[in-house]
Amino acid sequence: MNIMIKKLNFVIENVLDQLTGAERPKLYFKPQSSSARIIEQLDQLQNKYRPTPWLANTHIHLLYFDLIRKRTIQLEYDKVDQLTMQDGGVTAVVWFGYDLPKDTPTIVLMHTITGSPESMRELVKDLNQYTGWRIALCIRRGHAKLPMPVPKINLFGSTADLKEQIEFIQTTFPKSDLYGVGSSAGTGLLVRYLGEEGEQTPLKAAFALCPGYNTETGFNLVHPFYSKVMTKKLFKAFIHPYKTTWASLSDVAHVLHTTNLQDFQSRYYHLAGYESLESYHKAVNPVYVFENVKIPLMILNAEDDPVCHIQNLEPYKDMIQNMDNIVVVTTKKGSHCGFYEGTRSTHSWANKLMAEFLLTQTKTR
């Protein structure tokens, strides 16, 4: 009887795997490097990622993540520090695990394109639960209804602001080792910062969740529906609430006529503080400094991601597989920043992977 049950379970599992697209992750890395040893320690990369069966469709998966999951996770942050940047602009650091021992590692977290403390609760909660570490969520200008005394925003954030935020985190917890995590648009800021800093960064290792790679072209591959919806979200988050701030910039009217992300980006560079679109790209695009990233970095993409399309990775595969410190993981399913698994109780396979990767770094140092 036990043998029959095992066979039946095996058949059912294989049928579900075929229906849901369950597969072992694909890995892109330099075989003769420290990355190979790290991969061997991560059980998730040796087994199939089995997405939640009723979330196998990429759009249902994303809508569940964006409209349901984000709104049901309960989390109370410990502290919010509002920071004034050197030019008078305002950012913030939102803390979870603030009262942990002072030498507990801290994860410096960079949020999504319209991210807020509320929208990032699941990732914050999971990272803290899996690692036991402190989380410092770095809020960019114009997010979370922060005041905007200086007319300047950036879809991917400012490395200058991030450096000031990290200095503040270091000053607050000087005995704490720092690790970086970027989600979606936050990966652009993370990788750009790591490339600019090289070996000088205080971050020991980092994880990039669902990056778009080349910020000049990535928006072209966003599914048209999401591109339109996200553009309207940008108006609602960054333009309409700050009409007084933008009063001196005539470009705002042109930005408000855009209907997709690529057009928004091509017109808003003055709002980001740049004189030309070219100077904006040179200062923001992470691909220009990618080869100067020196710390261990793991990147995760889903092949069915309708926002950060898997084709964005293609031009950089050869470069990645010649770098000692980079691992790219791709899964057949997962949608955009979801990667849910389980049937009755869903949880993020990606959040667990990033936590395990960061914990592995503490063992190899």
Salt bridges, closest charged atoms under 4 A:
GLU13 OE1 - ARG50 NH2 3.32
ASP17 OD2 - LYS48 NZ 3.14
ASP17 OD1 - ARG50 NE 2.91
GLU23 OE1 - LYS26 NZ 3.73
GLU23 OE2 - LYS332 NZ 3.78
ASP66 OD1 - LYS70 NZ 2.79
ASP66 OD2 - LYS233 NZ 3.19
ASP81 OD1 - LYS79 NZ 2.64
ASP87 OD1 - ARG141 NH2 2.83
ASP87 OD2 - LYS152 NZ 3.30
GLU122 OE2 - ARG69 NE 2.89
ASP161 OD2 - ARG141 NE 2.64
ASP177 OD2 - ARG365 NH1 2.97
GLU196 OE1 - LYS163 NZ 3.56
GLU196 OE2 - ARG192 NE 2.81
GLU197 OE2 - LYS163 NZ 3.23
ASP251 OD2 - HIS270 ND1 2.58
GLU303 OE2 - LYS26 NZ 2.96
ASP305 OD2 - HIS336 ND1 2.87
GLU314 OE1 - LYS317 NZ 3.25
ASP324 OD1 - LYS30 NZ 3.00
GLU341 OE2 - HIS347 NE2 3.18
